[in-house]
Amino acid sequence: MTAPSSTEAAEPGTDPAAASPRRTFGVVAATALVMGNIIGGGIFALPATVAPYGGISLLAFAVLSVGAVLLALLFGKLARRSPVTGGLYVYPRDAFGPFAGFLSAWSYWTMCWVSIAALAVAVVGYVDVLIPLHGDHTLEALVALAALWLPAAANFAGTRWVGTVQVVSTVLKFVPLLLVATIGLFFVDTDNFGPFNASGDSVPGALAASAALLLYSFLGVESAAVSAGEVRDPERTVGRASVLGTLGSALVYILGIVAVFGLVPHDQLVDSGAPFADAVNAIAGGTWGGTAIALVAVASITGCLNGWILLAAQMPYAAARDGLFPAPFARVGKGGVPGFGVWAVAVLGTLLIALNYTAGPDTTFRVLVLITTFTGCVPYLLSAAAQLYWLAKGTREQVRPAGLVRDLIVAALSFAFSFWLIAGAGYAAVYQGVLFLFAGIPVYVWLRGRGATEEAPA
Protein backbone atom coordinates (compact mmCIF):
# COMPACT_ATOMS: atom_id res chain seq x y z
CA MET A 1 0.00 0.00 0.00
CA THR A 2 1.47 3.36 -1.00
CA ALA A 3 1.32 6.53 1.02
CA PRO A 4 -1.49 8.91 0.11
CA SER A 5 -0.21 12.07 -1.44
CA SER A 6 -1.04 15.47 -0.04
CA THR A 7 -3.47 16.13 -2.87
CA GLU A 8 -5.61 12.99 -2.61
CA ALA A 9 -9.14 13.34 -1.32
CA ALA A 10 -9.91 11.81 2.02
CA GLU A 11 -13.32 10.58 0.96
CA PRO A 12 -15.04 10.13 -2.40
CA GLY A 13 -16.86 13.20 -3.52
CA THR A 14 -14.97 15.65 -1.32
CA ASP A 15 -13.05 18.64 -2.54
CA PRO A 16 -9.35 17.75 -2.77
CA ALA A 17 -8.37 21.23 -1.66
CA ALA A 18 -10.46 20.90 1.44
CA ALA A 19 -9.56 17.27 2.07
CA SER A 20 -5.81 17.71 2.18
CA PRO A 21 -3.76 19.93 4.47
CA ARG A 22 -2.18 23.07 3.06
CA ARG A 23 1.60 23.27 2.91
CA THR A 24 1.99 26.40 5.06
CA PHE A 25 5.13 25.56 7.12
CA GLY A 26 8.46 26.83 5.86
CA VAL A 27 11.84 26.07 7.44
CA VAL A 28 11.33 28.64 10.23
CA ALA A 29 7.85 27.44 11.21
CA ALA A 30 8.82 23.76 10.95
CA THR A 31 11.94 24.33 13.07
CA ALA A 32 9.83 26.23 15.61
CA LEU A 33 7.39 23.31 15.66
CA VAL A 34 10.21 20.89 16.49
CA MET A 35 11.76 23.14 19.15
CA GLY A 36 8.39 24.10 20.59
CA ASN A 37 7.39 20.47 21.03
CA ILE A 38 10.73 19.39 22.49
CA ILE A 39 11.09 22.31 24.90
CA GLY A 40 7.93 22.16 26.96
CA GLY A 41 7.57 22.55 30.69
CA GLY A 42 10.12 19.88 31.56
CA ILE A 43 13.16 22.14 31.19
CA PHE A 44 12.01 24.22 34.16
CA ALA A 45 12.00 21.22 36.53
CA LEU A 46 14.69 18.97 35.01
CA PRO A 47 17.73 20.35 36.90
CA ALA A 48 16.13 19.57 40.27
CA THR A 49 14.83 16.22 39.02
CA VAL A 50 18.27 14.88 38.08
CA ALA A 51 20.26 16.71 40.78
CA PRO A 52 20.25 13.68 43.14
CA TYR A 53 22.43 11.83 40.61
CA GLY A 54 25.03 14.60 40.51
CA GLY A 55 27.06 15.81 37.55
CA ILE A 56 26.71 12.47 35.76
CA SER A 57 23.25 13.63 34.65
CA LEU A 58 25.00 16.17 32.40
CA LEU A 59 26.72 13.27 30.65
CA ALA A 60 23.34 11.53 30.30
CA PHE A 61 21.95 14.64 28.65
CA ALA A 62 24.84 14.73 26.21
CA VAL A 63 24.17 11.10 25.24
CA LEU A 64 20.47 11.83 24.77
CA SER A 65 21.29 14.88 22.64
CA VAL A 66 23.43 12.80 20.27
CA GLY A 67 20.69 10.17 20.03
CA ALA A 68 18.06 12.82 19.32
CA VAL A 69 20.15 14.28 16.48
CA LEU A 70 20.48 10.76 15.01
CA LEU A 71 16.68 10.43 15.08
CA ALA A 72 16.36 13.84 13.40
CA LEU A 73 18.68 12.69 10.60
CA LEU A 74 16.72 9.44 10.32
CA PHE A 75 13.38 11.22 9.95
CA GLY A 76 14.86 13.58 7.39
CA LYS A 77 15.92 10.61 5.27
CA LEU A 78 12.59 8.86 5.63
CA ALA A 79 10.70 12.06 4.76
CA ARG A 80 12.52 12.18 1.42
CA ARG A 81 10.93 8.84 0.59
CA SER A 82 7.45 9.57 2.01
CA PRO A 83 6.91 13.35 2.31
CA VAL A 84 3.34 13.11 3.65
CA THR A 85 1.47 13.76 6.88
CA GLY A 86 1.79 11.08 9.57
CA GLY A 87 5.41 10.12 8.91
CA LEU A 88 5.96 7.79 11.87
CA TYR A 89 2.85 5.88 10.83
CA VAL A 90 3.64 5.89 7.11
CA TYR A 91 7.19 4.54 7.40
CA PRO A 92 6.36 1.26 9.23
CA ARG A 93 3.22 0.81 7.13
CA ASP A 94 5.12 1.03 3.85
CA ALA A 95 7.84 -1.32 5.06
CA PHE A 96 5.96 -3.93 7.09
CA GLY A 97 2.28 -3.58 6.24
CA PRO A 98 -0.85 -2.09 7.80
CA PHE A 99 -0.58 -3.82 11.20
CA ALA A 100 2.84 -2.30 11.93
CA GLY A 101 1.54 1.05 10.75
CA PHE A 102 -1.47 0.80 13.04
CA LEU A 103 0.64 -0.14 16.09
CA SER A 104 2.89 2.85 15.44
CA ALA A 105 -0.03 5.25 14.98
CA TRP A 106 -1.92 3.90 18.02
CA SER A 107 1.15 4.06 20.25
CA TYR A 108 2.06 7.57 19.17
CA TRP A 109 -1.51 8.85 19.45
CA THR A 110 -1.92 7.57 23.01
CA MET A 111 1.39 9.15 23.98
CA CYS A 112 0.22 12.47 22.52
CA TRP A 113 -3.08 12.89 24.31
CA VAL A 114 -1.78 11.66 27.65
CA SER A 115 1.22 14.01 27.39
CA ILE A 116 -1.06 16.90 26.43
CA ALA A 117 -3.08 16.40 29.61
CA ALA A 118 0.11 16.22 31.67
CA LEU A 119 1.44 19.46 30.15
CA ALA A 120 -1.86 21.24 30.83
CA VAL A 121 -1.63 20.19 34.48
CA ALA A 122 2.00 21.40 34.58
CA VAL A 123 0.83 24.93 33.71
CA VAL A 124 -1.05 25.13 37.01
CA GLY A 125 2.10 25.26 39.16
CA TYR A 126 3.51 28.24 37.25
CA VAL A 127 0.19 30.10 37.16
CA ASP A 128 0.04 29.65 40.92
CA VAL A 129 3.25 31.70 41.18
CA LEU A 130 1.63 34.55 39.22
CA ILE A 131 -1.90 34.29 40.67
CA PRO A 132 -2.10 32.30 43.92
CA LEU A 133 -4.71 29.55 43.63
CA HIS A 134 -4.50 28.60 47.33
CA GLY A 135 -4.77 24.89 46.59
CA ASP A 136 -8.33 25.18 45.27
CA HIS A 137 -8.73 22.09 43.04
CA THR A 138 -11.62 23.66 41.13
CA LEU A 139 -9.55 26.69 40.16
CA GLU A 140 -6.57 24.49 39.34
CA ALA A 141 -8.71 22.31 37.08
CA LEU A 142 -10.11 25.40 35.31
CA VAL A 143 -6.59 26.71 34.69
CA ALA A 144 -5.51 23.34 33.28
CA LEU A 145 -8.57 23.19 31.03
CA ALA A 146 -7.93 26.72 29.77
CA ALA A 147 -4.32 25.74 29.00
CA LEU A 148 -5.66 22.80 26.98
CA TRP A 149 -8.52 24.44 25.07
CA LEU A 150 -6.83 27.73 24.10
CA PRO A 151 -4.18 25.96 21.97
CA ALA A 152 -6.94 23.68 20.66
CA ALA A 153 -8.78 26.80 19.46
CA ALA A 154 -5.64 27.92 17.63
CA ASN A 155 -5.59 24.56 15.86
CA PHE A 156 -9.23 24.92 14.81
CA ALA A 157 -8.24 28.23 13.19
CA GLY A 158 -5.91 26.37 10.80
CA THR A 159 -2.28 25.40 10.29
CA ARG A 160 -1.28 28.97 9.39
CA TRP A 161 -2.30 30.09 12.89
CA VAL A 162 -0.59 27.07 14.43
CA GLY A 163 2.67 27.99 12.71
CA THR A 164 2.41 31.63 13.80
CA VAL A 165 1.67 30.74 17.43
CA GLN A 166 4.52 28.22 17.39
CA VAL A 167 7.09 30.75 16.15
CA VAL A 168 6.02 33.41 18.66
CA SER A 169 5.90 31.04 21.66
CA THR A 170 9.24 29.48 20.72
CA VAL A 171 10.93 32.89 20.63
CA LEU A 172 9.30 33.86 23.94
CA LYS A 173 10.74 30.84 25.71
CA PHE A 174 13.96 30.28 23.78
CA VAL A 175 15.46 33.76 24.19
CA PRO A 176 14.97 34.09 27.99
CA LEU A 177 16.19 30.56 28.64
CA LEU A 178 19.24 31.06 26.44
CA LEU A 179 20.02 34.36 28.18
CA VAL A 180 19.85 32.66 31.59
CA ALA A 181 22.01 29.81 30.32
CA THR A 182 24.69 32.05 28.77
CA ILE A 183 24.80 34.89 31.30
CA GLY A 184 24.59 32.40 34.13
CA LEU A 185 27.80 30.72 32.96
CA PHE A 186 29.74 33.82 34.06
CA PHE A 187 28.47 33.38 37.63
CA VAL A 188 29.04 29.63 37.91
CA ASP A 189 30.76 28.39 41.06
CA THR A 190 32.31 24.96 40.52
CA ASP A 191 31.81 24.13 44.21
CA ASN A 192 28.05 24.13 43.61
CA PHE A 193 28.16 21.16 41.23
CA GLY A 194 28.57 18.64 44.02
CA PRO A 195 29.90 15.11 43.40
CA PHE A 196 30.03 13.66 39.89
CA ASN A 197 28.06 10.59 41.01
CA ALA A 198 25.91 11.38 44.03
CA SER A 199 23.63 8.37 43.68
CA GLY A 200 25.86 5.81 45.40
CA ASP A 201 25.32 3.48 42.44
CA SER A 202 27.86 2.48 39.79
CA VAL A 203 28.60 4.95 37.01
CA PRO A 204 26.74 2.91 34.33
CA GLY A 205 23.81 2.44 36.70
CA ALA A 206 23.64 6.12 37.61
CA LEU A 207 23.96 7.08 33.94
CA ALA A 208 21.06 4.83 32.94
CA ALA A 209 18.90 5.93 35.89
CA SER A 210 19.39 9.64 35.23
CA ALA A 211 18.83 9.11 31.51
CA ALA A 212 15.53 7.37 32.28
CA LEU A 213 14.34 10.55 34.01
CA LEU A 214 15.37 12.64 31.02
CA LEU A 215 13.79 10.48 28.29
CA TYR A 216 10.67 12.61 28.02
CA SER A 217 12.71 15.75 27.39
CA PHE A 218 13.43 14.98 23.72
CA LEU A 219 10.04 13.64 22.62
CA GLY A 220 9.03 15.88 19.73
CA VAL A 221 12.09 15.45 17.52
CA GLU A 222 9.74 13.81 15.00
CA SER A 223 7.36 16.79 14.78
CA ALA A 224 8.35 17.97 11.30
CA ALA A 225 8.16 14.40 9.93
CA VAL A 226 4.66 13.87 11.35
CA SER A 227 3.57 17.21 9.85
CA ALA A 228 5.31 16.69 6.49
CA GLY A 229 2.03 17.18 4.63
CA GLU A 230 1.90 20.79 5.88
CA VAL A 231 5.58 21.52 5.14
CA ARG A 232 6.71 23.23 1.94
CA ASP A 233 9.33 21.21 0.02
CA PRO A 234 9.22 18.45 2.69
CA GLU A 235 11.95 16.36 1.03
CA ARG A 236 14.47 19.01 2.10
CA THR A 237 12.69 21.02 4.80
CA VAL A 238 11.81 18.14 7.15
CA GLY A 239 15.42 17.04 7.56
CA ARG A 240 16.72 20.58 8.03
CA ALA A 241 14.00 21.55 10.49
CA SER A 242 14.42 18.34 12.49
CA VAL A 243 18.17 18.75 12.87
CA LEU A 244 18.09 22.52 13.52
CA GLY A 245 15.24 22.21 16.02
CA THR A 246 16.92 19.34 17.86
CA LEU A 247 20.32 21.06 18.00
CA GLY A 248 18.72 24.30 19.23
CA SER A 249 16.79 22.45 21.92
CA ALA A 250 19.86 20.49 23.01
CA LEU A 251 21.84 23.73 23.24
CA VAL A 252 19.24 25.31 25.53
CA TYR A 253 18.92 22.15 27.62
CA ILE A 254 22.63 21.55 28.22
CA LEU A 255 23.64 25.18 28.78
CA GLY A 256 20.64 25.75 31.01
CA ILE A 257 21.29 22.74 33.21
CA VAL A 258 25.01 23.49 33.46
CA ALA A 259 24.21 27.07 34.50
CA VAL A 260 21.67 25.98 37.13
CA PHE A 261 24.02 23.31 38.50
CA GLY A 262 26.75 25.92 38.87
CA LEU A 263 24.54 28.67 40.34
CA VAL A 264 22.50 26.75 42.92
CA PRO A 265 24.34 24.72 45.60
CA HIS A 266 23.77 21.00 45.12
CA ASP A 267 22.07 20.42 48.48
CA GLN A 268 19.60 23.24 47.73
CA LEU A 269 19.02 22.19 44.14
CA VAL A 270 17.88 18.70 45.17
CA ASP A 271 14.93 20.22 47.05
CA SER A 272 14.23 23.14 44.71
CA GLY A 273 10.73 23.56 43.33
CA ALA A 274 11.78 26.22 40.79
CA PRO A 275 15.46 25.70 39.91
CA PHE A 276 15.60 28.28 37.12
CA ALA A 277 14.02 30.89 39.40
CA ASP A 278 16.64 30.10 42.05
CA ALA A 279 19.35 30.48 39.39
CA VAL A 280 18.05 33.92 38.34
CA ASN A 281 17.93 34.99 41.98
CA ALA A 282 21.55 33.88 42.37
CA ILE A 283 22.56 36.06 39.41
CA ALA A 284 20.64 39.25 40.19
CA GLY A 285 19.57 38.84 43.81
CA GLY A 286 16.04 39.42 45.07
CA THR A 287 13.01 37.24 44.45
CA TRP A 288 11.73 38.50 41.13
CA GLY A 289 13.18 35.50 39.30
CA GLY A 290 10.21 33.30 40.19
CA THR A 291 7.72 35.63 38.52
CA ALA A 292 9.83 36.07 35.37
CA ILE A 293 10.43 32.36 34.94
CA ALA A 294 6.77 31.58 35.63
CA LEU A 295 5.78 33.86 32.73
CA VAL A 296 8.28 32.15 30.45
CA ALA A 297 7.10 28.72 31.60
CA VAL A 298 3.44 29.49 30.84
CA ALA A 299 4.40 30.70 27.34
CA SER A 300 6.63 27.66 26.86
CA ILE A 301 4.03 25.08 27.81
CA THR A 302 1.25 26.83 25.89
CA GLY A 303 3.35 26.78 22.72
CA CYS A 304 4.24 23.15 23.37
CA LEU A 305 0.56 22.25 23.71
CA ASN A 306 -0.18 24.11 20.48
CA GLY A 307 2.20 21.89 18.53
CA TRP A 308 1.37 18.61 20.29
CA ILE A 309 -2.35 19.02 19.64
CA LEU A 310 -1.58 19.36 15.92
CA LEU A 311 0.54 16.20 15.96
CA ALA A 312 -2.08 14.31 17.95
CA ALA A 313 -4.63 15.06 15.22
CA GLN A 314 -2.35 14.37 12.25
CA MET A 315 -1.18 10.87 13.17
CA PRO A 316 -4.70 9.31 13.28
CA TYR A 317 -5.63 11.43 10.24
CA ALA A 318 -3.03 9.64 8.14
CA ALA A 319 -4.05 6.21 9.47
CA ALA A 320 -7.76 6.93 9.00
CA ARG A 321 -7.24 7.65 5.30
CA ASP A 322 -6.02 4.06 4.99
CA GLY A 323 -8.95 2.68 6.97
CA LEU A 324 -6.74 1.95 10.01
CA PHE A 325 -8.42 4.50 12.30
CA PRO A 326 -12.11 5.43 12.58
CA ALA A 327 -13.24 7.39 9.50
CA PRO A 328 -14.08 10.70 11.29
CA PHE A 329 -10.36 11.21 12.00
CA ALA A 330 -9.80 11.67 8.24
CA ARG A 331 -12.02 14.76 8.00
CA VAL A 332 -10.15 18.00 7.41
CA GLY A 333 -11.55 21.48 8.08
CA LYS A 334 -11.15 24.60 6.00
CA GLY A 335 -7.99 25.57 7.85
CA GLY A 336 -6.23 22.34 6.85
CA VAL A 337 -6.39 20.76 10.34
CA PRO A 338 -8.11 17.40 11.05
CA GLY A 339 -10.85 18.89 13.21
CA PHE A 340 -12.22 15.64 14.65
CA GLY A 341 -8.73 14.66 15.79
CA VAL A 342 -8.39 17.97 17.64
CA TRP A 343 -11.78 17.49 19.29
CA ALA A 344 -10.89 13.92 20.28
CA VAL A 345 -7.59 14.80 21.92
CA ALA A 346 -9.11 17.81 23.68
CA VAL A 347 -11.99 15.75 25.09
CA LEU A 348 -9.71 12.88 26.18
CA GLY A 349 -7.32 15.38 27.76
CA THR A 350 -10.24 17.00 29.58
CA LEU A 351 -11.27 13.63 31.02
CA LEU A 352 -7.74 12.95 32.26
CA ILE A 353 -7.50 16.42 33.82
CA ALA A 354 -10.81 15.88 35.60
CA LEU A 355 -9.56 12.49 36.81
CA ASN A 356 -6.35 14.06 38.09
CA TYR A 357 -8.21 16.58 40.27
CA THR A 358 -10.91 14.24 41.57
CA ALA A 359 -9.14 10.93 42.23
CA GLY A 360 -6.48 10.01 44.75
CA PRO A 361 -2.70 9.99 44.21
CA ASP A 362 -2.59 6.50 42.69
CA THR A 363 -4.82 7.26 39.70
CA THR A 364 -4.99 5.88 36.21
CA PHE A 365 -3.76 9.27 35.02
CA ARG A 366 -0.48 8.92 36.89
CA VAL A 367 -0.01 5.39 35.55
CA LEU A 368 -0.57 6.56 31.97
CA VAL A 369 1.93 9.40 32.35
CA LEU A 370 4.60 6.86 33.34
CA ILE A 371 4.21 4.94 30.07
CA THR A 372 4.32 7.94 27.69
CA THR A 373 8.04 7.48 27.13
CA PHE A 374 7.50 3.84 26.11
CA THR A 375 4.55 4.60 23.82
CA GLY A 376 6.50 7.46 22.23
CA CYS A 377 9.57 5.34 21.55
CA VAL A 378 7.75 2.45 19.86
CA PRO A 379 7.22 4.51 16.65
CA TYR A 380 10.89 5.56 16.77
CA LEU A 381 11.94 1.90 16.90
CA LEU A 382 9.61 0.89 14.06
CA SER A 383 10.70 3.84 11.90
CA ALA A 384 14.37 2.95 12.35
CA ALA A 385 13.53 -0.67 11.50
CA ALA A 386 11.71 0.53 8.36
CA GLN A 387 14.80 2.41 7.19
CA LEU A 388 16.96 -0.65 7.83
CA TYR A 389 14.47 -2.68 5.78
CA TRP A 390 14.71 -0.33 2.79
CA LEU A 391 18.48 -0.27 3.03
CA ALA A 392 18.63 -4.06 3.19
CA LYS A 393 16.24 -4.34 0.26
CA GLY A 394 18.61 -2.09 -1.68
CA THR A 395 16.45 -1.10 -4.65
CA ARG A 396 17.83 1.80 -6.63
CA GLU A 397 14.78 4.01 -6.34
CA GLN A 398 14.81 3.77 -2.53
CA VAL A 399 18.50 3.80 -1.62
CA ARG A 400 21.25 6.06 -2.89
CA PRO A 401 24.45 3.98 -3.23
CA ALA A 402 26.68 6.98 -2.38
CA GLY A 403 25.04 7.42 1.00
CA LEU A 404 24.39 3.76 1.81
CA VAL A 405 27.03 3.41 4.54
CA ARG A 406 26.09 6.71 6.18
CA ASP A 407 22.37 5.94 6.09
CA LEU A 408 22.99 2.45 7.46
CA ILE A 409 24.98 3.83 10.41
CA VAL A 410 22.31 6.44 11.20
CA ALA A 411 19.51 3.87 11.01
CA ALA A 412 21.33 1.24 13.09
CA LEU A 413 22.32 3.73 15.80
CA SER A 414 18.78 5.16 15.85
CA PHE A 415 17.37 1.66 16.34
CA ALA A 416 19.83 0.96 19.16
CA PHE A 417 19.10 4.33 20.77
CA SER A 418 15.33 3.75 20.63
CA PHE A 419 15.77 0.28 22.13
CA TRP A 420 17.88 1.78 24.93
CA LEU A 421 15.20 4.40 25.64
CA ILE A 422 12.51 1.71 25.92
CA ALA A 423 14.71 -0.34 28.26
CA GLY A 424 15.43 2.77 30.33
CA ALA A 425 11.73 3.40 30.89
CA GLY A 426 11.77 0.64 33.51
CA TYR A 427 10.07 -2.72 33.91
CA ALA A 428 6.76 -1.33 35.16
CA ALA A 429 6.45 1.24 32.37
CA VAL A 430 7.31 -1.30 29.67
CA TYR A 431 4.87 -3.86 31.10
CA GLN A 432 2.03 -1.35 31.33
CA GLY A 433 2.95 0.16 27.97
CA VAL A 434 2.78 -3.21 26.21
CA LEU A 435 -0.67 -3.83 27.69
CA PHE A 436 -1.83 -0.40 26.59
CA LEU A 437 -0.36 -0.97 23.12
CA PHE A 438 -2.06 -4.34 22.70
CA ALA A 439 -5.36 -2.82 23.84
CA GLY A 440 -5.50 -1.25 20.39
CA ILE A 441 -5.51 -4.62 18.62
CA PRO A 442 -9.32 -5.06 18.93
CA VAL A 443 -9.70 -1.67 17.23
CA TYR A 444 -7.48 -2.84 14.38
CA VAL A 445 -9.36 -6.14 14.07
CA TRP A 446 -12.72 -4.37 13.93
CA LEU A 447 -11.56 -1.81 11.34
CA ARG A 448 -9.87 -4.39 9.11
CA GLY A 449 -12.77 -6.80 9.37
CA ARG A 450 -15.25 -4.08 8.55
CA GLY A 451 -13.15 -2.96 5.60
CA ALA A 452 -12.93 -6.52 4.25
CA THR A 453 -16.71 -6.88 4.58
CA GLU A 454 -17.33 -3.66 2.65
CA GLU A 455 -14.90 -4.66 -0.12
CA ALA A 456 -16.33 -8.19 -0.57
CA PRO A 457 -19.39 -7.17 -2.64
CA ALA A 458 -17.20 -5.12 -4.96
N, C-alpha and C positions, 0 to 999 in steps of 0.2 A: 504494500500500500504506500503510495507516494504522499508527500506532505502537501496539504492544500496551499495553493498560492495565496498571496494577499489580495488577489482580485476575484477569487471564486466566491460565489454566493453561498451563504450559510444554509439556505433552504430554497427549494424550488419556488420560483415566482417572486423572489425578493429582489430588490434593487441591489446590484453588486456594489455600488458606491456606498449604500447604507449598510450592507452586510459585512463589509470588510473594514478593518481599522485604517485610519489615515496615517500616512507616514509623516509625522509631525516632529519627531525627535531628531535633532542634529547631534553632532559630537558633544557639544556643551550640555545639552539637556540629557543625553544618554549617560554621560559621565556623572552628571549631578544625580541622576536616578540611581546609579551604582553606589556613589558615595553616600547619598541620602539614606539608602536602605542598609548599608553596612554600619554607618555611624548613627546609631539610634540613641537610646537612653543609657545603654550599657557602659559607654565610655565614662560616664560621670560616677559610676560606682565601682568600676573594675579595679582601680588601684587598691581600694580597701579590701576588695574581695580576694585578691591574690596576695596581699601583703603578708598573711601568715606563712607563706612559703618562702618569703625572702626574695633576694635579687634573682634567683633562678627563674622566677616568673617572667622576667624580661627576656631571658633566653627562650622560654616557651613562646612568647609573643613573636620573637624573631622567626622561629620555626614555622609558626602559623602564618606569618606574613609571606614567607617564601611559598608555602603550600597554596595560599590564596592566589598568588600571582600565577602559579602553575595552572590553577583552575581557570583563571581569567584567560590565559593563552589557549587552554583547551576549548573553552566556549567560543573564543574567536575563530578557531579553526573549524569547529562544528557549524558555526553560523554561516561560514562560507558555503558549506554544502547544503544547509537547510535554513535559509534566511527568512523564517516565518515565525509568527507568534507561537509561544508555547515551547520554546527550544528544548528544555529538559524533558518534555514529554515526547517531542518529535524524534529526538535522537535515538532513544531506546526503541521506539516504535518502528522506525525505519530499519534498524539493525536486527531486532529480535522478534518483532511482531507486535500485535495489539495488546497482548497480556502484559508484556514488559512495559509498554507505553502507559497502560492503565495504572500499573503499580507505581510508576514514577509520578504520574499526574496526581493520583490519590494521595501518595505520601507527601508530595510537595504542597498540595492544597491544604491538607490537615495541618501541616506545619505553619502555613501562612495564617489561617484564621485563629489558631491558638496563640501564635506570636502576636498578632494584632491585638487581641484581648489583653495579653500581658503588657504590651507597650502602653495601651490606654490606661491600665491600672498604674503603670509607672509614672505617668504624668501627675497623678494625685499628690505624690510626695513633694514634687517641686512646686506645684500650685500652693500647697500648704505653707511653703516658705513665704510666698508672696501674699496670700490671703489665708490666714489661719482658719482651718476647718474644724478645729477643736475635737477631732476624732469622731465627728458625726458621720456615720456610715451612709446615710441618705445623701448628704452633700458630696461625700467622696464618690459615691456611685454616679451622681449627676455629672460631676467633673469628668469622670472616666468616660461616660457615655458621650459627653460633648466632644471629648478628645477623639472619640471613634467616629462620630457622625459628621463632624465638620470636614475632615479629609474625605469622607465618603461623598459628601456633597460636591467637593471639588472634582471628584472622579465622574459624577453624574454630568458635570458641565462639559466633559470631553477631555481628550488626551492633550489638547493644546494648553488647557488650564492646569492639568497635572504637571506638564513639563515646566510651566512658569512657576508654579508653587514650589516645585522641586528645586529649581535653580535658586530662588530667593531663600528658601529655608536652608539649603546647603551652605550658601554664603553666610547666612546669619550664624550658623553654628561652627562652620569651618574656621572663619577668620578669628573669632574670639578664642577658640580652643588652640589654634596655632600660635596666637600671640602669647597665651599663657605658657604654652610649651616652650617657645623660643626665649621669651623674656625670663621665664622661670629658670632656664638653664644657667643664667648669670648669677643666680642666688642659691644655687645648689650647694649643700653641705654634705660632703661624702660620709660624714659620721651618721647622717640620718638614714642611710640605706639599710643599715642593720646587716645581719649575717647573709651570706650568699644563699645558704640552705637553712632556713629556720624551721623546717618541718620536722626534723629529727629522722626523716626517712632517707633512703639512698638517693643519690643524685638522679638516676633514671626514674625512680619512683616519684620523687618530688616534681620532676619535669613533666611526667605524664599526668600527675594529679592536678598541677596548676594549669596545664594545657586543657584538661577536661573542663575546668571552670571558664576557660576563655573561648571554647568552641563556638559559642553563640555569637561572638563578636564579629565574625567574618561572614555570617550568613547574609546573602545579598550580592555576592560577587557575580551571581548569574543573572542579575536583573536585566541587563541589556540583551542577553540572549533570550530570555523569556519574552521580552517586549520587542523582539526583532521585527515583527510585523508593523510596528509603529515607528521604526527607525529608518531614516533616509540612508540609502546606500548601505544596507546592513552587512553586506559581505566584507566591507572595510570598517564601518563605523562600530559594529559590535565588539570586535577585537580591540580596537583602540580605546573605546570607552571603558571596557572591562578592565584593561590593564591600567589605564590612567586613574580610574576611580579606585581601584584596589591599592595602587601605590600611594595615592593621596590619603586614603583612609589609614593605611599602615603607617605613613609618616606621622599623621596626627596621633594615632594610638601610641606609637613607641615614644615619640618625643614627650607626649603628655604624661605618660606613666613614669618615664625617667624623671621629668621635672617634679612630679608629685612625690615620688620616692625620695628625691633629694631635698625637698622643701619641708616635708612633714616628718618628724621623727617616727621611726618605725613603730615604737610602742603606742604612739598616738594614732598612727595610720590604721593599725589593725582594728581599732574601735571607732573609726571615723564614719559618720553617716553621710558626709558631703566632702570627700577628699579634695575635689578641685576648689571648693570654697575655702577650705583650710589652706590650700596652696596659695590662693590669691591673698588671703589674709597675711600669710607669711611674707609675701612680697611687699605689700603696700601697708600692712597694719590695719587695725580697725576690724569691723565686722560686716562691711558692705559686700564682701565677696560672695556671701551666700545668696543675696538678692540678685546680683549680676549673673551668677552661674545658674540660678533657678530660671531666669528669663531665657538664657541660652538653651537650657535643657528643655524647656517647654517648646521652643521653636524647633529644636533638634528632633524631639520625639514626634511632634506634629508632622514635620516633613517626612520622617521615616514612615509614619502611618500612611501618609499620602501615597508614597511609592508602593508600600506593601499591599495596600488595598487593590491597586492596579494589577499587581502580579497575581494576587489571589483570585482575581476575576479572569485573567488571561489564560492561566494554565487549564482550568476546566473548559474554557471557551474552545481552545484548540482540540481538546479531547472530545468535546461534544460534537464538533463538526465531523468527527469520524464515527460517531455513534457510541463512544466509550464513556460518555457522561450524559446525564439527562439532557434532553433536547433544549429546554429553556436556557441553559448556560451558553448556547451558541447564538443567542439573540444579541444584536449590537444596536445601540442607540445612535442618534444623529451625531453625537460627539465622538463616535468611534470607540466607545468603551462598552464592553459586555455588561449591560445594566443589571441583568438578573444575577450575574456573578457578584457584583458589588452589593446588591441587596442581600444575597445569601450570606456573604462573609460578615456584613454589618449585623444581620440578625443573629447569626451564630455567636459573634463576638459579644453582642448585647446579652445573650443568655449566659455566657461564661462570666461576664462582669457581674451580672445579677447573682450568679452562684457564688462568686468570690466574696460578695458582701453580705450574703445571707447564711452561708454554711460555715462549719467550723474550720479549724486549721488544716485538717487532713481531708481536703475536698478533691473531687475529681479534677477540678481546675488545676490545682497544684500538681497532680499526677501528670496531666497532659503537658504542662509547661516543661516538666522534666524530660519528656521524650521528643521535644521539638528538634533538638540537635540530631537525634537519630533519624527522624522523619525527613529532616532537611538534607541529610547526607546520603540517603538512599538514591535520590536522583543524581547526585554527583557521581556516585559509584557506577550507576548504570550508564551515565553519559560517557564516562571514561572507558567503560567496557565497550560501548558502541564504537568509539573512535579506534580502539584496539582491533575491533572486528573489521572495520573498513580498511585499516592498515594491513591486517593479515590477509584480507581478501585480495587487496593489491590491484584492483582494476584501475586502468589509466584515468578514467573520468572521475575517480574518487580520491586518488592518491597522487600527489606530485612526487616523482622519483627524487628530485633534488632535495626535497625537505623530508624524505621518509625517515631518516635517522632522528632528526630533530623532533618530528611529530611523534615518533614512537617513544622517545624519552619523555616528552611532555605527558603523553597519555599514560604511560606506565607509572610515572611518579604521581600523577593525579589520582590514579586508581589506588596506589599504595597509601597516599595521603588520606583519601576518603575512607579507606578501610581503617586506618589508624584513628580517624575521628570517631568512627562508629564504635570501635573498641574502647576509646577513651570516654565514651558516654556512660560507661558503667553497666554492670550486669542488669540491674533493675530497669534502667532506661531502655536497654536493648530488648529485654524480655517484654516489657510493656509495649515498646514500639512495634515489635513483631506482631503482637496480638492486635494492635490498632491497625497495622498495615493489612493483615489478613482479614480484618473485619470488612474491608472493601471488596473482598472476593465475591460475596453474594450480589453486590451491586453490579459487578462485571458480568457475572453469570446471567443475571436478569436482563441486562442490556443486550448482551450478545445473543441470548436466546430469543429475545423479542425481535432483534434485528433479523435473525435467521428465519423466524416465522413470517415476517413481513416480506422477505425476499423470496420465499418459497413459491407463492403464486406466480410471481413474475418469471 
